[in-house]
Amino acid sequence: MEIRELTPDDLDAALDNRVRSFGPVPEADVASWRDGSASVMAAGRQLGGFDGDRLVSTARMLPFRQWWAGRAVPTGGLAGVTVAPEDRGRGAGRAIVTATLQRSVELGDALSALHPATTALYRGLGWEHAGGLHRVTLKTEGLRGIRAERVPVRRVGPEDAEEVAATVARVHEAARDCGPVDMGVDLWRTRLKHSDWFAYLAEDGFLAYRWSADNASLVIDKVVAGSEGTARALWAIVGSGASTAETVTANLAPYDPVLWLVGEREHDMIDRTQWMLRVLDAPKAVELRGYRPGVSAEIPVHITDGILPANTGAWMLTVKDGEGRLEPAPDDPTAVRVGPRGLAALYAGVPVSTLRRAGLLHGGDVRAEALDAVFAAQPFALDYY
């Protein structure tokens, strides 16, 4: 199988593969899908596997930034992985995803994240479960009781895309969030064109919601707030629909302030789906993420990565004053030893004791106990891609 970059000439075949893998694209969304795919192709971020002239498989790596402790790390969002039904079970999926990993490194991505349709394939190539996408259902009546603050809030559209993107980024940075992705101004511009979106912007917050398909409930596509006043103001807008919508669903952080603002909260209705992470460039990923102030550590680490061998070797992990470094070092018999799955889970804040019991981390001395403080995180996603 030959793997190469896809071009706009391959759009029809790519769409056919997409439909055979995930179902039909609504007619109203086909043009948008084509435009988005053409943009990804132009950036060299969509690959295809070919048997002669026939497209067998596809995968794309979307150019994201992912927040880790308040710092944005360049991340390839793996999506659109398809294999023609008649070619499944022959290694075509593994081949296209492996090629995508290598291309992501070439393009400067330090991490790769994805929402898996299957776990085994991605674990076999070094991804591991890192966090959750939490779909929370709230009673609108409970939101109506949130006292609104007098915070300036205005309606926004596609012409405000840059300001919206910058505002959302500031909120994630200030909150030292882990896991949310910045998909870029162009995608914000596309989203803000949606005629069914009601979008509002505050100085330190953003809200976008719509009616559900049956007009019986409200669906929040994005809500972030950097202060109590803004959180109250934005959620009060949603709560004002209590007379016509019984429930609201939203992708929220596990500790979103609204969960402490609602008047009644006995049983949380949460649908959690997993997302996975892979470290592509270990030194770069360590250097670019954030760390908690006051945490200091110097820990020998040995990484074994058969897919991306540049990560393999003996390293010294040093964290001090909110900065991290992973530098080559002599091999140390007391080093913490991880493969790519263990490294990804460790980076995402999975406790060392959990990783040991799962067989994903070995070795280390008393210094290894500091890893929990170094990588402390509760990663979450707000977007599905």
N, C-alpha and C positions, 0 to 999 in steps of 0.2 A: 504494500500500500504506500503510495506517495502522499506525503503531507506537505501542504503549501498554504500560503496566505490566500484567503478568498478575496474575490473582487466583485464589483457590482454585477458582472456577467454571471456570477454564481447565485444571485439572489433567488431566482425561481427554484433552483434545486435545493438551496438552503431552507427556503420556506416549506417546500414539500417534506424535507426531512423533519422540520420542526412540527408540522401538522401530524405526521405519522408517529412522532414521539410523544407529543403533549396534547394533541387535539387541535381542532380548528382555531384559527385566529379570527375573531369577529370581523366582519367586513369593514366596519367603521375603523378598525385598528390596523388594517393591513398597510395602509400608506405610512402610518407612524412607525410600524415595525420595519418597513423597508428603509425609511429614512434613518432610523436608529442603527440598523444593521450596516447600511452604507457608510455611516460615520465611523463605526467600529472598524470596518474593513479598511477605510482610508488611513486609519491610524496603525494598521498592521496588527490589529488585536483580535482577528478572527481567523482561525485555521480550519482547513478542511482536509480530510483524508480521501484519496481517490483510488479507485480501481479502474485504471484506464481513464476514460472521460467521465465515469460515473461517480457522483459524490456518495461516499459511504458514511462519513462521520463529520461532525462539526464541533467546535468549542470556541468560546470567546472569553477574553479576559478584559473586563470593564475597568477603565482607569479611575479608581477610587482613591480616597484617602480615608484611613480608618483611625479613629481616635483611641489612643491608649494612654490612660492617666493624663488626659488633657492635651496630648500632642498628636498631631496627624502624621501617620506613617503611610507612605505610598503602597497601595495594595491592589492587586489584580483580583477583581471580583469574577470568579469563574462561573460562567452561566452558558446556557444554550448548548449543553453537551448532548448531542444526538448521535445515534447510530441507526442506519436503515434496518428495519426489522429483519430482513433476510440475511443481514451480516452480523447479527448479534451472536455473542458467545464465541467469537473468533479472535478476541483481543483487540478489536478496532477501537473500543472505548478507552482501554488502557493506553494504547498508542497515541491517540489524539490528545488525551489529558497529559501524558508525559511530555509531549511536544509543547503543549501550552505552558507547562511549568517552566521549561527551558526558555521559551520566548518571554515569559513574564520577567525572568531574571535579566534577560538582555534589554528589556524596556525599562529597567530600573525599579521594579517592584520589590519591596522588601518582604512582603507578606502576600499570601493568597487566602481568600475567604470564599465560602460557598454555602448554599443551602442544599443539602444532599437529597437526591431521589433514592440513592442507595448508599450505604455506609461502607461496605466491603471494598469497593473499587477505590474509594478515596483514602481509606485507611491504608490500603496496600501501597499507596503512593505518597504517604507521609502526612496526610491531613489527620486531624483529630478533633473531636467535639470540644468546643470552646465556650459556647454560650447559648442563650435562648432568644427566640423571638416570642415575646409574651403578648398574646392577643387577649386583652382584658375586656370583659363586658360589665358595664356599670348601669345601674338604674338611673335614668335621667332625672327622676324625682329627687334623688339624693344630690345631684349636681345643682338643682335649682336652689338649694339652701345655701350654696356657697356665696358669701357676701362679696360682691364685686368691688374692686378698688377703682378709684378714678385714675386710670392709666390711659394715656393716649393710644388708641388702637385705630388702625385704618385698613380699609380694603386694599388688596393688592392684586396685580395681574402680571402678565409675562414681562412687561417693561420694568418690573421691580425684581427680576430674578437675581441680579447681583446682590442687591441689598438683603434679600431673603437668605441667600446662601451665606453671606457674611454674618448675618445675625444668628443663624442656626449654629454656625461654626463657633462663634463667640460663646454661646451658651454651653456647648460641649467642652470647650477649652476651660471655661471658668469652673464647671462642675467636675472637672477631671474625669470625664466619662471614659469608659472602656467599651469598645465594640461598635458604636454607631459609625456609619460611613457617610462621607461627603461625596455625592455622585457628580458634582460639578454644576456650573451655572447653566449649561445647555440643557441638562435634564430638568432643572428647575423651570427653565423657560417653557419647556414642553408641557410640564405638569400644570403650570399656571395658566395654560391656554384652555384647560379642560372646562367646558361650559357648566359641568355639574359641580365644580369645586367652589366652596365659599372660603376664601383665604383672607386672613387678617394678620397684620404685622404690628408689633410693638417694638420699642427700642431694644428690649432684651427678650423677645419671644415671638413665636409664630404659631398660627393655627390654620389648618386646612381640613375641612370636613365636607361631607356630602350625605345625601339621602341614600339609604339602601335601595336595592333594586325593586323591592316591594313597597317602598315609601313608608315602612312601618318603624324604622329605626334610623339612627344616625351612625355614620362611619367616619371616624377621624383618621385621616391619612397621615397627618403629622401634627404633633403639638409638643413644643418645648418652651420652657420659661426659665429665666435666670433669676427671678425674684418672687417673693410671695405675692406682691401686688400684681405682677403680670400673670402669674399662675391663676390667681383669683379672677382677674379680668377676662382671661381667655376661656377658662372653664365656665364662667358665668354666661358667656355667649352660648356655649353648647347647652348649658342647663336651661336656657330660656326656651328651648324647644320641648320642654317636658309635657306640655299639654297635648302634643301630637305625636311624640316619639317616646315609647316606653323605655327603650334601652339605647345605650351608646357603646360601640366597640372601638377600641384603639390599641395600637401597638405602644406599649409603655415600658419604661425602665422598671425593674423590680421595686425600686424605691422612689417612684414618681411621686411628687408632692401631693397630687390629687388624691392619692390613697389615704392621706392624712387630713385632707380638707373636707371630704364627704362626711355628712352628718351620721349616716348609718353604714356600718361595714362589719357584717358578721361572717359572710361566706364569700370569698373571692372566686369569681368565675373566670378562670384563666386557661387558655389553650396555648401550651408551650410547644414550639417546634425547635429542633436543634439546628445550629449552624456550626461549620467546621473551619478550622484555621490550619495553615501551613506556613512555616518559616522558610522563605526562599533564600534570603541573604542574612545569615545569622548576625554578623557584626553590624550590619546596617540596621537591622530590626532592633537590636539592643540599643544602639546609639540614638535612634530617632524617637523611641517611645519615652513617656514620662515615668517618673518614679516619685514615691512619697518623700517629702522633705524629712530630713532627719534619719533616713535609712542609709546605713553604710554597710558594705560587705565586700569581701574579696574571696572568691570561691573558684577553685579549679573545676573545669568542666571538660568532659570529652564527648564529642558528638560523632556519631556514625551515620552518614547519610549517603546511601548508595545511589540515589537518584540525582542528587545535586552534590557532587563530591567536594565542591569548594567549601561546604560547611563542615566537612569531616576533619577531625584533628583535635589536638589538645589546645585548650583556651583558658585564659584567666578572665573571669567575669568580675568587673570592678564597678561598684555603684557608690556614689558619694555626691552630696549636695544636689540631688535631683537629676544627676547625669549618670549614664551607663556606658560602659565600654566592654567589648569582647575582643581580646587581643591574643594572638598566638603565644603559646607558652610551652615550656618543656612538659612532657607527659608526667603526670603525678599519680601515683598509685592510690591516692586518697580522693581522686577526682570523682565528681558526680558524672555518671555515664547515662546518656540518653540517645535515642534515635530520633528521627524527625517527628514521630507522633508524640513522644515524651516531651520533646523540646516545644512543640506547639502548645500542648496542654499546660506545661510549666509557664510559658510566656503568658498564657491566658489566666493564670492565677489558680489553676487546679492544685490543691495542697500536695506537698511532697509525700505525706503519708498515703494519700490516695494513689498517687502515681507509683509508689513502691508496691502497694498491694495489687495494683493492676499490671505489674510487670513492665512498666514504662520508664522507670528510673531505678538505677542501681548505684551502689557505691556511695562515696562521700563520707565525710567525717562530721564532727559537730558543726562545722561551718555550713553544711548543707541546710541546717534548720533555718538559716537566715533567708533561704530562697522564698519562703512563704511571705516574708515581709517585703522582699525585693519586688516580687511580681504580684503583690496583692491586687486583686481585681474581682469584680463581679460583672463579667461582660454581658452585654445585651445588644440586640439589634432593634432598629425601628423600621427597617425597610426590607422587603423581600425582592430579590432580583433573580 
